[in-house]
Amino acid sequence: MQIKPRQHLLDIWQAVARNSFEGGDWAWGKWGRESSVADAERLLCLLYPATEIPAFRLDDPDTTQEDIQQALKKAGGRLDIPANIVMAAAEFMRTHTGEDKRPTFSGGYYFGSPEETTDLTEEQRELGVVDSFSMSISLCLATLGFLKVYATKTRRSDIQETIAELRAATSNRLTAAMVSLLRSFTVNVFDTDSSQGRTLTELLGQGRLSQRHVLQKFQNRFRPLRAAIAESFVLGVDVEEALRDESQFFECGWAWGLVRDAPEIETDEPIGPQPAGVADPVPYLYFTTVALDGIQDLFSDRTLTLGLLNTEQQKLAEALRLRWEITQQFWSRIARFDGERWPLEDIPWRTTGQKLESEYFSLSVAAILVHDLMRRRATDDDLTRTVAVMERLAERGRITSRMTRDDPVIRLHNPGVTLPLQGSERIGPPMHWKMTDFSAQLLKRTIQLCTLSRNLSSHDRLLRLAENIFGHMWRRRIRDGEGVGLWDNVFAVYPESQPHEGPVSWAITERVVEVMVQVHDMYRQPPIRSLELTELTRALLSESAHLLGNEQMEPAPKDDGKHGMQLRNIEVKLRRARTLVDEQPGTAYSLTLDVLGQLDSLARAREAAAQGV
């Protein structure tokens, strides 16, 4: 299924408006306000495209395009749409701020319990989670950028007051989210003979390398990163000593929430008291990937150009950037530990901290690798091998292959992969987190790779894979009841799964919206050039110019100037082809072939006229 970002985004926006507005006012519905993660994802479905794609801007009512107004008509007229979005964002900020004026990042109903009959405590539901910290960064940056323009376009005094309140609350929440991400980052050091150490040895050695060989290679490969972490981060005396011991393994990344005993971050911003952490100091692949996604928005071109961060936030962003870079380097090197056969290519991935195995974790490691490939200059070999991993994940996830009878892979999509949240049992029943967005995440990473690739073969493979995954995702939209046109109805693709029940999956809907923005950016890039086609086009241009010069020396026939007009048309096409030959050799090739055909027609007409005489 071809991905048409404009048309598909309009369809999604129409569905979001239908499910979120009543009589022009924002309506949270039954499940709204129950999870800061879901509420942020819901708002981002509108704000992310509106601030990333110029054609979808909503902050200047005079430039809102007609088809966009039509898609969002449930949100009001062109003057009402931005005002109603501001009101919804302001309500979000008020809802997810505590009585002590501290921004809250509750997981809410996204948290679950292993026992269906066991209810989580209210304290557990209110716990902050990395998903919310990361999503809040993206939402706050989008909101601040939106307000920067809209504040100069509206004259309504009530809206101006709300904008001032919202700007302050958004900036405060952004600071709190950044501080929370810093306090959720962790380094886990463990002995080679521990259960974690044995799991990592098996993962990296793949049955071909001994424990001694794996440790020696780990020491050599990670010595610089080990030193950088020890020198750059406050880790606690015990962790620092263990990290300097090269006979120990280590991992770095983000826990599921604030880490137990994490020190407070000094800041002058009024973010209120910093809550105590609960999570064990163990990195999770899923939450690490989520954190990396949000952090990169802090130093995007748009953030820097608009000056969205204040001085204090810039300092926090630099601290997060250092962790962002080190974490990518660590997991990228783990994924490619053995150049002969990458551990990432040994699907499914096994986690050391939670002792779990799933294609989802392979995708999480691949996602971090994609981040790293985007950060540095990726080699063709890295790209080709990563493309193959994506294709295998799509096949193993039964997205591009047939589901078999009683296929256990269906659990990857419904009910999803379950993560135990280590440390949560200290304040109530054990908690878990479910990931049901395997297909959406695979689509997102495939498009990111496709945008990155400048290799014709790899780009074509990735684009075909992305179109197949998108076709699969588009069929999973809800067809009736609450959430029509949104996600997620796994039953539509996998009839053996349970029919859709429960709330709209704003997580998957937001991921699909992100993909549409990424595809828009990909299509805005210059097409990949073929050197062979460029050389061939230059040869054709040379021949065309020669034949045109020859034709211009012939006497003009008596045809009321038609011959002269044809020659001028040919000159225009040749000039156009010359300007395009470097950037769009295929287009230049087509124009030049047309020119050669016209010149040949003129030559044949002249020969026929000469024979007739």
Buried (B, 14 or more C-beta within 10 A) or exposed (E): BEBBBBEBBBBBBBBBBBBBBEEBEBEBBEBBBBBBBBBBBBBBBBBBBBBBBEBBBBBBBEBBBEEBBEBBBBBBEBBBBBBBBBBBBBBBBEBBBEEEEBBBBBBBBBBBBEEEEEEBEEEBBBBBBBBBBBBBBBBBBBBBBBBBBBBEEBEEEEBEEBBEBBBEBBBBBBBBBBBBBBBBBBBBBBBBEEEBBBBBBBBBBBEEBEBEEBBEBBBEBBEEBBEBBBEEBEBBEEBBEBBEEBEBBBBBBBBBBBBBEBEEBEBEBEBBEBBEBBBBBBBBBBBBBBBBBBBBBBBEEEBEEBEBBEEBBEBBBEBBBBBBBBBBBBBBBBBBBBEEEBBBBBBBBBBBBBEBBBBBBBBBBBBBBBBBBBBEEBEEEBBBBBBBBBBBBBEBBBBBEEBEEEEEBBEBBBBBBBBBBBBBBEEBBBBBBBBBBBBBBBBBBBBBBBBBBBBBEBBEBBBBBBBBBBBBBBEBBBEEEBBBBBBBBBBBBBEEBEEBEEBBBBBBBBBBBBBBBBBBBBEEEEEBBBEEBBEBBBEBBEBBBEBBEEBEEEEEEEEEEEBEEBBEEBBEBBEBBBEBBEEBBBBBBBBBBBBBEBBEEBBEEBEEEEEEE
